[in-house]
Amino acid sequence: MSNKEPPGAYTDLCKEGEESGPSKGLVAAEHNGGLLKVDGYEDKKPSAVATPPNQEAPANAARKSELKGQSSEEQSNNNGPKNHSGIPKDDGFPFDPSLLAITEEELHWALNVKDAVKRLPDLDTLSDLMYCHLGIASKGDVEWAIGRAYKMQLVRQQYKILGTYEEGAKAIRTFMEKAPGTIMSFSYNPHNGRAVLVIDSCATPLNKVFEDPKSTEITVRGCFYLCYALFPSLECVRVGNIHAFETEGYDYGRGFLHARLYAKLTQNTHSAFPSVLKEVRFYNTSAIGNMILGMATRLIPEENAKKQKLGCKFSGGRLDSFYMLPTPEEAFHRTYMNICSGLKMRLESEKAFKLNFKPPTKHSQAAPSTSAN
């Protein structure tokens, strides 16, 4: 975070727990620097001193001051070169093995998943990184991992997802243009593997992004590639993502009507991709919203229900009053470029990561390693 940001203006969830460092037991080189800009947001109760009408909250004013005079390119904080369309080029991206280090237990899980996949002729071969991802996400449950591998394969085949960076960057941009303002921010902290996605639940009704087969394809393809971007490193799989939803003004009656569409989106994205969540935070929920969302948590597994945080507050009001600065257009560009950086990091890592296994001997133990092609 920049030193320009006033102390206490907001809490950066990406940096929570950073002092603990990466997971213990990892075999890794020292990390040599961050890649993406880390945004933050307030998760504390509003200050006792209310902001007068027509006057900006301090956090929002500081945000505007920080961004004033910066170009969209500077705000995106993207490291790679860009082409005329604004999509980062798929070259010159650094591969850092420390972000992909694994423990011996995780190596064992990954090799078990890889062996199981190879024994199933109707299941496509995956990358070594995805075997590791599935092993860590399932904590060694091979049956669960195979189930997710099948679901991913069905979605990729149905929506012709090739898994390339250029295709993914275009798919994400097309979806963001289809649903403007829905994805307000994406940030990633490479030091602790925390990724945060901020969403405006009210920006675009679900029936718009599923209004016809073409819209459905745009939505599923964009969100599936977004799942890749949300896990640029294996530490992200260990610690899980944080999702923050702005809910002020959400029509819960319409939400019930769109429950089938939401289930369809989930089935083709987070329920297919081996996503791992740490928390799902709902901001500015109304009393009826807390009641409805509270009842809904009873319908999901207890482990996931515990991750739902209702009634969260932001000192600046709605989350878009902070994240959509200085203008919605520049916020769109900044968020899109950060997502592209996460996607590029993930796909480059898919190419570079290899499971190199040496059987243990009497005087040594098996040690996982990564190597670049």
C-alpha positions, 0 to 999 in steps of 0.5 A, spaced: 500 500 500 502 507 498 504 511 504 500 516 501 494 512 504 492 515 511 493 511 517 486 507 519 482 509 513 481 502 511 483 495 512 487 491 507 484 484 507 490 482 502 495 484 508 491 480 514 496 475 517 502 477 512 507 477 518 506 470 518 509 469 512 507 463 507 505 456 509 510 452 513 514 447 510 515 449 503 521 448 499 522 455 496 526 460 494 526 467 497 520 471 493 523 477 490 517 482 490 510 483 488 506 483 481 499 486 482 497 492 486 493 490 492 487 494 494 483 494 500 477 495 503 474 497 510 471 491 514 470 495 521 464 499 523 463 506 521 466 511 525 461 514 531 462 521 527 458 521 521 460 524 514 455 530 513 451 530 507 454 532 500 461 531 503 466 525 502 468 520 507 475 521 508 477 514 505 474 516 499 477 523 499 484 520 500 483 515 494 481 520 489 487 524 492 492 518 491 489 517 484 488 524 481 493 525 476 495 518 474 493 515 468 489 509 467 496 505 465 499 507 472 493 506 476 492 498 473 499 497 476 500 492 471 508 490 469 507 487 462 507 491 456 500 492 453 498 492 446 493 497 442 487 493 445 489 494 452 490 487 453 497 485 456 502 481 452 503 474 453 511 475 454 516 478 459 512 475 465 517 473 470 516 466 473 517 465 481 518 458 483 517 461 490 510 462 489 509 454 487 513 451 492 509 445 495 510 440 501 512 433 501 504 432 503 502 436 498 506 432 493 503 426 495 496 428 494 498 431 487 501 425 485 495 421 487 491 425 483 495 425 477 495 417 477 488 417 478 487 421 472 491 417 468 487 411 469 481 414 466 481 414 459 475 419 458 478 424 462 483 429 459 490 430 462 491 436 466 497 440 468 502 438 473 500 445 477 492 443 476 494 436 479 497 440 485 491 445 485 486 439 486 490 435 491 491 441 495 483 444 495 481 437 496 486 435 502 488 429 498 481 426 497 482 423 490 475 422 489 473 429 490 479 431 485 476 427 480 469 429 480 472 436 479 476 434 473 470 431 470 466 438 471 472 442 469 472 438 462 465 438 461 465 446 461 471 447 457 468 442 452 461 445 452 463 452 451 470 451 447 475 454 452 482 453 450 485 455 456 490 460 452 492 467 455 489 471 449 482 468 449 482 468 457 483 476 457 478 477 451 473 473 455 474 476 461 473 483 458 467 481 454 464 479 460 466 485 464 463 489 458 456 485 458 456 486 466 459 493 467 460 495 474 459 488 477 466 486 478 469 493 482 476 490 484 481 484 484 487 484 488 492 479 490 498 479 495 504 475 493 507 475 500 501 471 503 497 468 497 491 472 499 486 474 493 480 479 494 474 480 489 469 485 490 463 485 487 456 489 486 450 485 486 446 490 484 450 493 478 447 488 473 441 483 474 442 476 472 437 475 467 441 480 463 447 476 463 443 469 461 438 472 457 440 468 451 445 463 449 450 468 446 450 471 453 450 465 457 456 463 453 459 470 454 458 469 462 460 462 463 467 463 459 468 470 462 467 467 469 471 461 468 477 464 466 476 469 472 477 463 476 484 462 473 486 469 475 483 468 482 488 463 483 495 465 481 499 461 486 498 455 490 498 459 496 492 462 494 489 455 494 491 454 501 489 460 504 482 461 500 479 467 496 475 473 500 469 475 496 466 482 498 459 483 495 455 490 495 448 489 497 445 495 498 439 496 494 439 489 492 432 486 490 431 480 494 424 478 491 428 478 484 433 474 487 429 469 488 426 469 481 433 469 479 435 463 484 435 458 478 440 463 474 445 463 480 445 456 480 447 455 473 452 460 474 455 457 480 455 450 477 459 452 471 464 456 475 465 455 482 462 448 482 466 446 476 473 449 478 476 447 484 475 454 488 477 455 495 474 460 499 476 463 506 470 468 507 464 471 503 463 478 506 456 481 504 456 489 505 450 494 507 445 488 507 438 490 510 435 487 516 431 483 511 437 481 507 440 479 513 434 474 514 434 471 507 441 470 507 441 467 514 436 462 512 440 461 505 446 459 509 442 453 512 441 450 505 449 450 504 454 445 507 456 447 514 463 448 512 461 454 507 456 457 511 461 458 516 465 463 511 459 467 510 459 474 514 453 478 514 452 485 515 459 488 514 460 495 514 464 500 510 465 507 513 465 510 506 458 508 504 457 503 498 463 499 496 463 503 489 464 509 492 471 507 494 472 502 488 469 506 482 474 512 483 476 516 480 471 514 474 468 508 473 471 507 466 478 508 469 476 503 475 474 498 469 481 499 466 484 498 473 480 492 475 481 489 468 488 489 468 489 486 475 485 480 473 489 480 466 495 480 471 493 474 475 490 470 469 497 471 466 501 469 472 496 463 473 497 460 465 505 462 465 505 458 472 501 452 468 506 451 463 513 452 467 511 448 473 513 440 474 512 435 479 519 432 480 519 426 484 525 422 487 524 416 491 526 417 498 533 413 500 535 411 507 539 418 508 534 423 504 527 424 504 523 426 497 523 433 496 518 437 491 521 442 486 519 446 481 522 447 474 521 452 468 521 449 461 
